[in-house]
Amino acid sequence: MTEPSRDSSREQRTADLGYARVDVDRAVRTGDPEVVYGAGKTPDQVVGILRTLHARHPQRAVLATRVSAETMDVVRTEIPEAAIDEVARAVTLGPLPAARGLVAVISAGTSDAPVAAEAALTIAVHGARAERIDDVGVSGLHRLLEARDRFAAADCLVVVAGMEGALPSVVGGLSGVPLVAVPTSVGYGASFGGIAALLAMLNSCAPGVTVVNIDNGYGAGVFAARVARRAHRDEGADGG
């Protein structure tokens, strides 16, 4: 049998659109398709990449994050079958995969909603179920305690907070569930655009707290979904 040429092999792994080399082979390597980071891309570029990924993975939703309002308007016209989440600032195209495992997305306040929504949507796109537990920040600790049974039953936790970033430490002290903390850029001047929350989470005294970058609901969602899927890997084939 003739071996494929280097060029033809590369072509199977990427799709060259001129403005982007789309990684159409990522799902084979990692279990999850490439995701489009919409910031800095034109609406037509986002539409083109989404269509390319969907053509390669028609059986599973592909995701574009950090999508502008202008791009959302173009997607509504060019890809009417796409689903738009204005709070998460994201677009999905194609059916969501069957969910395995549960991730609780815990957010401190309403101002953290965009990052929490991005995390929850990412979790669903990456094959786990997301349950939102909102507005349970440490300034009203009774609200968090009332929700303790809900997040204790999860396979992984995503904890989203700005201001002083204390919520992940409190949750980590109440539960032994794997936890990824997401600092947000919400807060007054001395929060320094989320740096105060980031440093607080990195210095958490609660064991088992891992931390992603400021406002990175997407990165937290991928991590949490993979933890949840692995916890239920016997329920079906898992490439991730």
ABEGO torsion letter per residue (X at the ends): XBBBBAAAAAAAABBBAGABBBBAAAAAAAGBBBBBBABGBBAAAAAAAAAAAAAABAABBBBBBGBBAAAAAAAAAABAABBBBAAAGBBBBEBBBBBBEBBBBBBABAAAAAAAAAAAAAAAAAGBBBBBBBGABAABAAAAAAAAAAAAABABBBBBBBEAGAAAAAAAAABABBBBBBBBABEBAAAGGGAAAAAAAAABABBGBBBBBBGBAAAAAAAAAAAAAAAAAAAEBBAX
